[in-house]
Amino acid sequence: LTYLNADGAEVARYGCAYANALMATEGKYVLVAEQGARRLQLSTRNKMILEWDADLNIRAVSLNALGQVAVLTEGPQGYAVELKVYDKDGDVLYTRSSNRMVTDVALSSDGSTVSLVSVEALDGTLNTRLEVFALASADPNPRCAYTAEDTLLYRAMYLNDGTLMAVSDWGAVLMNTADGKTILYQPEGMKVLGYAVGGDTACFALRPYGDAAGGEVEVIASSGLVQSSVTFTGEFRHLSG
């Protein structure tokens, strides 16, 4: 893991011989985890803060600017998955196990909530469940939840204003985690090629179904309203916010 400054000069380097590395960055922190294995490390440009092993193999991770880390692993004792949230000192703040097939985890910027995306098949239909849990509560039930029927939500993340966004191939679900109110962003006749979060907004690269190239980039607010849009030509590669 190499840190570079704004001029491209190396300022720090940490050994990280992970076979299948995941990396997350927030504020001054960088988290590197070995997907399918157990190793993690949390660092800044100034020092290696923590290196530790998860109890079971890692599936997904999330990091916030407080240095808190959410780690989703295989489940113990017959459970499908286990979630643990650590502070930057490695102390466990929150833990829960689930029999649901959880696919992603997102940790809020203020460290108050953690969200899980899970999928289930019911009567031949694939449904996705989006659940929000309060870290300071012992209540096993979610603070709020949303079920997307016949839809695969494959990634969850928080905007800076605390709105939780879960992405699908047709758009996104935007949830107010205080009251559970949800808004759907669903551009008509378009499929999602890529997405990114930037502060209090999110941007999506879209293409009309049936087209082979070109498309449109839309920037949306947490209300789901489109703030701006621009067309592009050629093949889509990547989008950053």
Sequence and secondary structure as in RCSB ss.txt:
>XXXX:A:sequence
LTYLNADGAEVARYGCAYANALMATEGKYVLVAEQGARRLQLSTRNKMILEWDADLNIRAVSLNALGQVAVLTEG
PQGYAVELKVYDKDGDVLYTRSSNRMVTDVALSSDGSTVSLVSVEALDGTLNTRLEVFALASADPNPRCAYTAED
TLLYRAMYLNDGTLMAVSDWGAVLMNTADGKTILYQPEGMKVLGYAVGGDTACFALRPYGDAAGGEVEVIASSGL
VQSSVTFTGEFRHLSG
>XXXX:A:secstr
 EEE TTS EEEE     SSEEEEEETTEEEEEEBTS EEEEE SS EEEEEE SS EEEEEE TTS EEEEEE 
STT SEEEEEE TTS EEEEEEESSEEEEEEE TTSSEEEEEEEEEETTEEEEEEEEEETT   SS SEEEEETT
    EEEE TTS EEEE SS EEEE TTT  EEEE  TTEEEEEEEEETTEEEEEEEETT SS EEEEEEETTS 
EEEEEEE S       
